[in-house]
Amino acid sequence: QLQLVESGGGLVQSGGSLRLSCAASGFSLDSYAIGWFRQAPGKEREGILCTSSSGGTTHYTDSVKGRFTISKDNAKNTVYLQMNSLNPEDTAVYYCNANSHSLTYWGQGPLLTVSS
């Protein structure tokens, strides 16, 4: 089955850190551009960062720049979202996305709650 499986959501205190994982099953992430999106309660889904398939170019939205980073473990076919200095405004459901030409996959979206 071709899918992205996310893990790592939960409850974190303000100022804390958390890492989300996004593992690909049934396909290789090597040729896919990777994006992370989030949807806060009552708001539309927003893209927060995206990286090219080569990993050479990464774009961050201003609200997470300097706090969030993406990394990839090719051996595990997994990408990670490291989130530092979290604040309550980061509370959202977080989705990973893999996109290549006409193919796109979404993770199931774990919830991150940041308490003040």
HELIX and SHEET records of a PDB file:
HELIX    1   1 LEU A   29  SER A   31  5                                   3    
HELIX    2   2 PRO A   88  ASP A   90  5                                   3    
SHEET    1   A 4 GLN A   3  SER A   7  0                                        
SHEET    2   A 4 LEU A  18  SER A  25 -1                                        
SHEET    3   A 4 THR A  78  MET A  83 -1                                        
SHEET    4   A 4 PHE A  68  ASP A  73 -1                                        
SHEET    1   B 6 GLY A  10  GLN A  13  0                                        
SHEET    2   B 6 LEU A 111  SER A 115  1                                        
SHEET    3   B 6 ALA A  92  SER A 100 -1                                        
SHEET    4   B 6 ALA A  33  GLN A  39 -1                                        
SHEET    5   B 6 GLU A  46  THR A  51 -1                                        
SHEET    6   B 6 THR A  58  TYR A  60 -1                                        
SHEET    1   C 4 GLY A  10  GLN A  13  0                                        
SHEET    2   C 4 LEU A 111  SER A 115  1                                        
SHEET    3   C 4 ALA A  92  SER A 100 -1                                        
SHEET    4   C 4 LEU A 103  TRP A 106 -1                                        
END                                                                             
